[in-house]
Amino acid sequence: QVQLVESGGGLVQAGGSLRLSCAASGIQFSLNGMNWYRQAPGNQRELVAAITGGGTTNYVDSVKGRFTISGDFVKNTAYLQMHSLKPEDTGVYYCQTSRNWREYWGQGSQVTVSS
């Protein structure tokens, strides 16, 4: 059974930092990669950052230079380190991976950035 368990969300002032974690079980994200999405109220879910099994990373332009996606393949845990947070970064953040055309999602972590 595949499970993705997130932790690390919260409330932070603009300019602050947070780190999200996504612990995977039943799947090796070193083989499948991991993505972080976010969904702001009234908006569609958007892909924020991605890491492949080989360690290649990609980011949406709005977070480049501020967010870093990484993974600990031994712990089978992915991270999203967020710095210089802005109110527009507010939303629910989800980790996501896929295997055999099936998607798996974390439960979501609320990130709220106050101005």
Phi and psi in degrees as GROMACS dihedral restraints (atoms count N, CA, C in turn):
[ dihedral_restraints ]
;  ai    aj    ak    al  type     phi  dphi    fc
    3     4     5     6     1   -86.8    20    10
    4     5     6     7     1   132.2    20    10
    6     7     8     9     1  -137.1    20    10
    7     8     9    10     1   139.0    20    10
    9    10    11    12     1  -121.4    20    10
   10    11    12    13     1   118.6    20    10
   12    13    14    15     1  -116.3    20    10
   13    14    15    16     1   118.8    20    10
   15    16    17    18     1   -96.4    20    10
   16    17    18    19     1   154.8    20    10
   18    19    20    21     1  -154.7    20    10
   19    20    21    22     1   161.1    20    10
   21    22    23    24     1   109.2    20    10
   22    23    24    25     1    -0.7    20    10
   24    25    26    27     1   -72.4    20    10
   25    26    27    28     1   177.9    20    10
   27    28    29    30     1   160.3    20    10
   28    29    30    31     1  -167.0    20    10
   30    31    32    33     1  -106.6    20    10
   31    32    33    34     1   132.1    20    10
   33    34    35    36     1  -144.8    20    10
   34    35    36    37     1   151.2    20    10
   36    37    38    39     1   -78.3    20    10
   37    38    39    40     1   155.1    20    10
   39    40    41    42     1   -53.8    20    10
   40    41    42    43     1   136.2    20    10
   42    43    44    45     1    93.4    20    10
   43    44    45    46     1   -10.8    20    10
   45    46    47    48     1   -83.8    20    10
   46    47    48    49     1  -174.9    20    10
   48    49    50    51     1  -132.0    20    10
   49    50    51    52     1   151.3    20    10
   51    52    53    54     1  -145.0    20    10
   52    53    54    55     1   155.2    20    10
   54    55    56    57     1  -127.3    20    10
   55    56    57    58     1   125.0    20    10
   57    58    59    60     1   -97.4    20    10
   58    59    60    61     1   143.8    20    10
   60    61    62    63     1  -122.2    20    10
   61    62    63    64     1   149.5    20    10
   63    64    65    66     1  -138.3    20    10
   64    65    66    67     1   103.5    20    10
   66    67    68    69     1   -91.3    20    10
   67    68    69    70     1   122.6    20    10
   69    70    71    72     1  -102.4    20    10
   70    71    72    73     1   142.3    20    10
   72    73    74    75     1  -137.3    20    10
   73    74    75    76     1   146.4    20    10
   75    76    77    78     1    80.8    20    10
   76    77    78    79     1     1.4    20    10
   78    79    80    81     1  -155.7    20    10
   79    80    81    82     1   142.8    20    10
   81    82    83    84     1  -101.4    20    10
   82    83    84    85     1   108.4    20    10
   84    85    86    87     1   -73.7    20    10
   85    86    87    88     1    -9.8    20    10
   87    88    89    90     1   -65.7    20    10
   88    89    90    91     1   -21.4    20    10
   90    91    92    93     1   -93.9    20    10
   91    92    93    94     1   -33.0    20    10
   93    94    95    96     1  -109.6    20    10
   94    95    96    97     1   -11.7    20    10
   96    97    98    99     1    78.2    20    10
   97    98    99   100     1   175.3    20    10
   99   100   101   102     1  -148.4    20    10
  100   101   102   103     1   143.3    20    10
  102   103   104   105     1  -122.0    20    10
  103   104   105   106     1   151.5    20    10
  105   106   107   108     1  -117.1    20    10
  106   107   108   109     1   126.4    20    10
  108   109   110   111     1  -113.2    20    10
  109   110   111   112     1   161.0    20    10
  111   112   113   114     1  -139.6    20    10
  112   113   114   115     1   153.7    20    10
  114   115   116   117     1  -135.7    20    10
  115   116   117   118     1   114.7    20    10
  117   118   119   120     1   -88.0    20    10
  118   119   120   121     1   155.6    20    10
  120   121   122   123     1   -54.9    20    10
  121   122   123   124     1   128.1    20    10
  123   124   125   126     1    80.6    20    10
  124   125   126   127     1    -0.8    20    10
  126   127   128   129     1  -112.9    20    10
  127   128   129   130     1   162.0    20    10
  129   130   131   132     1   -77.2    20    10
  130   131   132   133     1   157.9    20    10
  132   133   134   135     1   -68.4    20    10
  133   134   135   136     1   133.1    20    10
  135   136   137   138     1  -123.8    20    10
  136   137   138   139     1   146.3    20    10
  138   139   140   141     1   -76.8    20    10
  139   140   141   142     1   125.4    20    10
  141   142   143   144     1  -101.2    20    10
  142   143   144   145     1   -44.7    20    10
  144   145   146   147     1  -154.2    20    10
  145   146   147   148     1   151.8    20    10
  147   148   149   150     1  -144.0    20    10
  148   149   150   151     1   147.6    20    10
  150   151   152   153     1  -134.7    20    10
  151   152   153   154     1   132.7    20    10
  153   154   155   156     1   -86.5    20    10
  154   155   156   157     1   171.5    20    10
  156   157   158   159     1   -61.5    20    10
  157   158   159   160     1   -25.9    20    10
  159   160   161   162     1   -85.6    20    10
  160   161   162   163     1    -2.6    20    10
  162   163   164   165     1    95.4    20    10
  163   164   165   166     1     3.2    20    10
  165   166   167   168     1   -72.8    20    10
  166   167   168   169     1   135.9    20    10
  168   169   170   171     1  -118.3    20    10
  169   170   171   172     1   151.7    20    10
  171   172   173   174     1  -143.1    20    10
  172   173   174   175     1   149.1    20    10
  174   175   176   177     1  -137.6    20    10
  175   176   177   178     1   150.2    20    10
  177   178   179   180     1   -70.5    20    10
  178   179   180   181     1   148.3    20    10
  180   181   182   183     1   -55.9    20    10
  181   182   183   184     1   -34.9    20    10
  183   184   185   186     1   -67.2    20    10
  184   185   186   187     1   -15.5    20    10
  186   187   188   189     1  -116.2    20    10
  187   188   189   190     1    -2.6    20    10
  189   190   191   192     1   -59.4    20    10
  190   191   192   193     1   134.9    20    10
  192   193   194   195     1    85.4    20    10
  193   194   195   196     1   -11.1    20    10
  195   196   197   198     1  -116.2    20    10
  196   197   198   199     1   -35.1    20    10
  198   199   200   201     1  -107.9    20    10
  199   200   201   202     1   146.8    20    10
  201   202   203   204     1  -134.1    20    10
  202   203   204   205     1   125.2    20    10
  204   205   206   207     1   -98.0    20    10
  205   206   207   208     1   138.6    20    10
  207   208   209   210     1  -150.3    20    10
  208   209   210   211     1   171.5    20    10
  210   211   212   213     1  -147.1    20    10
  211   212   213   214     1   144.6    20    10
  213   214   215   216     1  -108.0    20    10
  214   215   216   217     1   103.0    20    10
  216   217   218   219     1   -70.7    20    10
  217   218   219   220     1   -23.0    20    10
  219   220   221   222     1   -72.7    20    10
  220   221   222   223     1   -44.5    20    10
  222   223   224   225     1   -81.5    20    10
  223   224   225   226     1    -9.4    20    10
  225   226   227   228     1    56.4    20    10
  226   227   228   229     1    44.1    20    10
  228   229   230   231     1  -129.9    20    10
  229   230   231   232     1   134.8    20    10
  231   232   233   234     1  -105.9    20    10
  232   233   234   235     1   153.3    20    10
  234   235   236   237     1  -131.4    20    10
  235   236   237   238     1   152.3    20    10
  237   238   239   240     1  -130.6    20    10
  238   239   240   241     1   105.3    20    10
  240   241   242   243     1   -89.0    20    10
  241   242   243   244     1   125.8    20    10
  243   244   245   246     1  -120.8    20    10
  244   245   246   247     1   122.3    20    10
  246   247   248   249     1  -118.4    20    10
  247   248   249   250     1   164.7    20    10
  249   250   251   252     1    49.1    20    10
  250   251   252   253     1    46.6    20    10
  252   253   254   255     1   -64.4    20    10
  253   254   255   256     1   145.2    20    10
  255   256   257   258     1  -120.4    20    10
  256   257   258   259     1   156.4    20    10
  258   259   260   261     1   -55.4    20    10
  259   260   261   262     1   -32.2    20    10
  261   262   263   264     1   -72.8    20    10
  262   263   264   265     1    -5.7    20    10
  264   265   266   267     1   -82.9    20    10
  265   266   267   268     1    -6.6    20    10
  267   268   269   270     1   -60.8    20    10
  268   269   270   271     1   136.9    20    10
  270   271   272   273     1   163.1    20    10
  271   272   273   274     1  -177.5    20    10
  273   274   275   276     1   -96.9    20    10
  274   275   276   277     1   127.3    20    10
  276   277   278   279     1  -103.8    20    10
  277   278   279   280     1   134.4    20    10
  279   280   281   282     1  -125.9    20    10
  280   281   282   283     1   134.9    20    10
  282   283   284   285     1   -90.6    20    10
  283   284   285   286     1   151.9    20    10
  285   286   287   288     1  -151.8    20    10
  286   287   288   289     1   139.0    20    10
  288   289   290   291     1  -141.0    20    10
  289   290   291   292     1   170.8    20    10
  291   292   293   294     1  -138.2    20    10
  292   293   294   295     1   151.8    20    10
  294   295   296   297     1  -153.4    20    10
  295   296   297   298     1   129.9    20    10
  297   298   299   300     1    52.2    20    10
  298   299   300   301     1    47.2    20    10
  300   301   302   303     1    64.5    20    10
  301   302   303   304     1    11.6    20    10
  303   304   305   306     1  -109.1    20    10
  304   305   306   307     1   137.5    20    10
  306   307   308   309     1   -98.7    20    10
  307   308   309   310     1   145.3    20    10
  309   310   311   312     1  -128.0    20    10
  310   311   312   313     1   138.4    20    10
  312   313   314   315     1  -127.3    20    10
  313   314   315   316     1   146.8    20    10
  315   316   317   318     1   -74.7    20    10
  316   317   318   319     1   174.4    20    10
  318   319   320   321     1   -79.8    20    10
  319   320   321   322     1   -12.1    20    10
  321   322   323   324     1    97.3    20    10
  322   323   324   325     1   140.6    20    10
  324   325   326   327     1  -130.0    20    10
  325   326   327   328     1   125.6    20    10
  327   328   329   330     1   -78.4    20    10
  328   329   330   331     1   127.5    20    10
  330   331   332   333     1  -119.6    20    10
  331   332   333   334     1   122.3    20    10
  333   334   335   336     1  -123.7    20    10
  334   335   336   337     1   123.1    20    10
  336   337   338   339     1  -112.6    20    10
  337   338   339   340     1   117.5    20    10
  339   340   341   342     1   -92.6    20    10
  340   341   342   343     1   146.8    20    10
